[in-house]
Amino acid sequence: MDVLMFLAPTSVLLGLLGLAAFWWTVKNDQYDDPDGDAANSRRPRGRGTSLTLANYRSCIASLVFLARGESR
């Protein structure tokens, strides 16, 4: 029971510290995105991140094989 006398105030203190950090980020406009999602759509994607129709069909075919218990 002695450990609870240490853990309870420690958890409350850490919770308040996290809440204070979150409040600071909101107050200092850390979540503002002045360009919006349009700026993100113009960024080039990394290699292999786009899902083409051929890749999509291949993924579906692989899932069907796995569901049936077959192997390629």
Z-matrix of the N, CA and C atoms (Angstrom, degrees):
N
C 1 1.452
C 2 1.526 1 112.63
N 3 1.332 2 115.01 1 -22.57
C 4 1.462 3 117.68 2 179.26
C 5 1.521 4 111.68 3 -65.44
N 6 1.338 5 115.68 4 -30.46
C 7 1.462 6 118.95 5 -178.94
C 8 1.533 7 110.92 6 -67.46
N 9 1.324 8 117.23 7 -30.15
C 10 1.469 9 119.92 8 177.88
C 11 1.521 10 111.77 9 -66.46
N 12 1.307 11 116.45 10 -30.84
C 13 1.461 12 119.66 11 178.35
C 14 1.526 13 110.95 12 -68.18
N 15 1.327 14 116.74 13 -19.89
C 16 1.457 15 121.29 14 176.25
C 17 1.526 16 111.23 15 -94.60
N 18 1.337 17 117.12 16 -42.45
C 19 1.464 18 121.07 17 -173.60
C 20 1.533 19 113.03 18 -72.36
N 21 1.310 20 118.10 19 -38.07
C 22 1.464 21 120.33 20 -177.45
C 23 1.531 22 111.79 21 -62.82
N 24 1.342 23 118.98 22 -52.79
C 25 1.474 24 117.38 23 178.11
C 26 1.528 25 113.16 24 -65.63
N 27 1.344 26 116.63 25 -31.94
C 28 1.459 27 119.58 26 178.63
C 29 1.521 28 110.92 27 -65.29
N 30 1.340 29 117.31 28 -42.36
C 31 1.465 30 119.96 29 179.50
C 32 1.527 31 111.19 30 -67.50
N 33 1.310 32 117.42 31 -37.51
C 34 1.468 33 120.07 32 176.98
C 35 1.527 34 110.02 33 -65.37
N 36 1.329 35 116.69 34 -41.82
C 37 1.466 36 120.86 35 179.30
C 38 1.529 37 110.91 36 -63.70
N 39 1.327 38 117.54 37 -43.44
C 40 1.465 39 120.25 38 178.84
C 41 1.531 40 111.51 39 -66.27
N 42 1.318 41 116.78 40 -37.08
C 43 1.460 42 119.95 41 176.57
C 44 1.517 43 111.72 42 -63.55
N 45 1.317 44 116.31 43 -43.57
C 46 1.468 45 120.42 44 178.03
C 47 1.520 46 111.49 45 -66.28
N 48 1.332 47 116.41 46 -35.86
C 49 1.463 48 120.18 47 177.28
C 50 1.531 49 110.64 48 -65.33
N 51 1.327 50 117.23 49 -42.19
C 52 1.466 51 120.83 50 176.91
C 53 1.516 52 111.78 51 -64.73
N 54 1.323 53 116.77 52 -40.73
C 55 1.462 54 120.80 53 178.17
C 56 1.528 55 110.99 54 -64.66
N 57 1.324 56 116.41 55 -39.48
C 58 1.472 57 120.07 56 177.81
C 59 1.531 58 110.76 57 -65.48
N 60 1.326 59 116.83 58 -39.87
C 61 1.467 60 119.82 59 178.70
C 62 1.526 61 110.57 60 -65.43
N 63 1.327 62 116.99 61 -41.95
C 64 1.456 63 120.27 62 177.53
C 65 1.526 64 110.70 63 -63.31
N 66 1.313 65 117.22 64 -44.22
C 67 1.468 66 121.11 65 179.54
C 68 1.529 67 110.31 66 -61.11
N 69 1.346 68 117.53 67 -39.40
C 70 1.454 69 121.01 68 178.55
C 71 1.523 70 110.60 69 -63.28
N 72 1.336 71 117.77 70 -41.79
C 73 1.462 72 119.76 71 -179.27
C 74 1.530 73 111.29 72 -66.08
N 75 1.320 74 117.18 73 -38.17
C 76 1.466 75 120.11 74 177.97
C 77 1.524 76 109.92 75 -67.45
N 78 1.319 77 116.53 76 -42.73
C 79 1.462 78 121.65 77 -177.92
C 80 1.531 79 111.25 78 -64.37
N 81 1.320 80 117.61 79 -34.30
C 82 1.469 81 121.82 80 -177.99
C 83 1.517 82 113.11 81 -95.71
N 84 1.332 83 117.69 82 19.21
C 85 1.469 84 124.28 83 173.58
C 86 1.530 85 113.08 84 57.41
N 87 1.317 86 117.22 85 40.11
C 88 1.458 87 120.61 86 178.77
C 89 1.523 88 112.15 87 -71.75
N 90 1.326 89 117.91 88 -20.20
C 91 1.461 90 121.66 89 -176.91
C 92 1.519 91 113.15 90 -100.40
N 93 1.321 92 117.82 91 4.85
C 94 1.460 93 120.21 92 178.09
C 95 1.519 94 110.72 93 -73.76
N 96 1.300 95 116.15 94 140.19
C 97 1.460 96 122.39 95 177.66
C 98 1.527 97 106.98 96 -130.82
N 99 1.334 98 116.83 97 84.82
C 100 1.461 99 119.22 98 -173.66
C 101 1.530 100 113.64 99 -63.69
N 102 1.330 101 117.33 100 -29.13
C 103 1.458 102 119.21 101 179.92
C 104 1.522 103 112.15 102 -82.00
N 105 1.279 104 116.76 103 -23.71
C 106 1.461 105 120.10 104 179.80
C 107 1.513 106 112.07 105 79.08
N 108 1.311 107 115.89 106 -170.11
C 109 1.460 108 121.46 107 -178.88
C 110 1.526 109 112.09 108 -71.55
N 111 1.303 110 117.92 109 -18.71
C 112 1.468 111 120.20 110 -178.82
C 113 1.525 112 111.18 111 -62.87
N 114 1.303 113 118.11 112 -36.22
C 115 1.465 114 120.74 113 179.34
C 116 1.522 115 110.38 114 -67.28
N 117 1.318 116 117.58 115 -35.44
C 118 1.457 117 120.36 116 -179.77
C 119 1.518 118 111.98 117 -70.92
N 120 1.314 119 118.15 118 -29.60
C 121 1.459 120 120.10 119 -177.78
C 122 1.529 121 112.22 120 -74.82
N 123 1.316 122 117.49 121 -18.99
C 124 1.463 123 120.55 122 179.68
C 125 1.521 124 112.79 123 -87.43
N 126 1.331 125 117.46 124 -10.36
C 127 1.460 126 119.99 125 179.92
C 128 1.519 127 109.82 126 -72.34
N 129 1.324 128 116.57 127 138.99
C 130 1.468 129 117.93 128 176.62
C 131 1.519 130 110.25 129 -69.30
N 132 1.299 131 115.50 130 140.98
C 133 1.459 132 119.98 131 179.26
C 134 1.517 133 109.65 132 -84.99
N 135 1.300 134 114.41 133 157.88
C 136 1.454 135 119.81 134 176.40
C 137 1.515 136 110.73 135 -71.45
N 138 1.287 137 115.56 136 168.42
C 139 1.451 138 120.07 137 -178.11
C 140 1.527 139 110.18 138 -68.10
N 141 1.324 140 115.67 139 132.80
C 142 1.449 141 120.60 140 176.05
C 143 1.506 142 115.18 141 84.46
N 144 1.310 143 118.63 142 7.07
C 145 1.455 144 119.25 143 -178.21
C 146 1.519 145 112.67 144 -91.85
N 147 1.335 146 117.68 145 -18.44
C 148 1.457 147 118.55 146 -179.23
C 149 1.527 148 109.19 147 -85.67
N 150 1.294 149 116.00 148 140.94
C 151 1.458 150 121.76 149 -179.37
C 152 1.520 151 108.39 150 -104.65
N 153 1.315 152 115.56 151 103.49
C 154 1.455 153 120.38 152 179.26
C 155 1.520 154 109.23 153 -83.90
N 156 1.301 155 116.26 154 170.57
C 157 1.456 156 120.70 155 179.94
C 158 1.526 157 111.09 156 -63.07
N 159 1.323 158 116.81 157 -38.00
C 160 1.471 159 119.76 158 179.01
C 161 1.527 160 110.69 159 -65.88
N 162 1.316 161 116.37 160 -42.64
C 163 1.465 162 119.46 161 177.76
C 164 1.523 163 110.79 162 -64.42
N 165 1.306 164 116.58 163 -40.10
C 166 1.455 165 121.64 164 179.65
C 167 1.530 166 110.34 165 -61.84
N 168 1.338 167 116.86 166 -46.25
C 169 1.466 168 120.50 167 179.49
C 170 1.521 169 110.82 168 -63.60
N 171 1.319 170 116.94 169 -38.85
C 172 1.452 171 120.87 170 178.52
C 173 1.528 172 111.24 171 -64.29
N 174 1.323 173 116.44 172 -40.56
C 175 1.473 174 120.43 173 178.05
C 176 1.517 175 110.63 174 -64.59
N 177 1.324 176 117.25 175 -43.58
C 178 1.461 177 120.92 176 179.67
C 179 1.523 178 110.34 177 -63.79
N 180 1.340 179 116.84 178 -42.44
C 181 1.464 180 120.31 179 179.31
C 182 1.526 181 110.45 180 -62.69
N 183 1.319 182 117.30 181 -40.35
C 184 1.459 183 120.56 182 178.34
C 185 1.514 184 111.41 183 -64.24
N 186 1.321 185 116.52 184 -39.93
C 187 1.464 186 119.94 185 179.01
C 188 1.522 187 111.32 186 -66.30
N 189 1.331 188 116.92 187 -37.18
C 190 1.462 189 120.56 188 178.61
C 191 1.526 190 109.54 189 -65.09
N 192 1.349 191 116.80 190 -44.01
C 193 1.451 192 119.77 191 178.27
C 194 1.513 193 111.71 192 -61.81
N 195 1.332 194 116.63 193 -41.14
C 196 1.460 195 120.14 194 179.51
C 197 1.525 196 111.20 195 -66.30
N 198 1.319 197 116.35 196 -38.26
C 199 1.461 198 119.71 197 -179.98
C 200 1.530 199 111.39 198 -66.58
N 201 1.317 200 116.61 199 -33.68
C 202 1.472 201 120.47 200 179.30
C 203 1.528 202 111.52 201 -80.93
N 204 1.312 203 117.80 202 -14.54
C 205 1.448 204 120.80 203 -177.86
C 206 1.515 205 113.58 204 84.17
N 207 1.313 206 117.39 205 16.14
C 208 1.449 207 122.67 206 -179.71
C 209 1.519 208 109.96 207 -93.53
N 210 1.310 209 116.49 208 165.01
C 211 1.459 210 120.61 209 174.15
C 212 1.523 211 109.02 210 -125.85
N 213 1.291 212 115.94 211 153.90
C 214 1.456 213 120.96 212 -178.01
C 215 1.490 214 111.35 213 -81.48
